[in-house]
Amino acid sequence: MTYRRYIPVGAPQEEQPSIHQVITDAMQSLLIEKGVIDAEEVTRMVQTMDMKGTDGPRHAARIVVRSWLDPQYKTRLLTDPKGAARELGAQIGATELFVVENTEQVHNLIVCTLCSCYPREFLGRQPAWYKSRAYRARAVREPRAVLKEFGLELPAGVEVRVHDSSADLRYMVLPLRPAGTEGWSSERLEQLVTRDCLIGVAVPRL
């Protein structure tokens, strides 16, 4: 199994996957069922490989953690994302950037319904599922079902807001800081910030 073809177990997939994808998914499911591999650990490893060679994801993690620790910085990030990013040495390019904040009442999900517009400077290469027709269509139509397939079940009272990226506009989710991380160092907190958290299909977990 190569990371270029990897799609997490349960992630929305194409209606007619190739025979190679079917075999890969079957082997992956069997290995997870037998306890040979762990699904979350595989996902983290794939994300690390996808992000290799770019500083963007590291900048994104630092920006998120700075927002968790510094309320004034978070305000700047939500009102002037590019300016706040530049404070920590990150560059976004010419496209507009919006940062949307998760709260106890609201969960945000990012999609590009037309193609696969994505803040690569921040998040590295798009995952295969983000570009799939299934994700692009279903994330808008049935976001809770999609999140559940990623292993994220939200309480009924949490509103799900779906944001559609475009050629001129990119979004990044500011995840909610997990409870129980009081007193953690910035470096330790950064380990909780994954690419999937920044897209909105996951939340930081201890």
Secondary structure, DSSP 8 states (H G I E B T S, - for coil): --GGG---TTS---SS--HHHHHHHHHHHHHHHTTSS-HHHHHHHHHHHHHTT-SHHHHHHHHHHHHHH-HHHHHHHHH-HHHHHHHTT----SSEEEEEE--SSEEEEEE-SSS----HHHH-S--HHHHSHHHHHHHHH-HHHHHHHTT----TTSEEEEEE-BTTEEEEEE----TT-TT--HHHHHTT--HHHHHTS-----
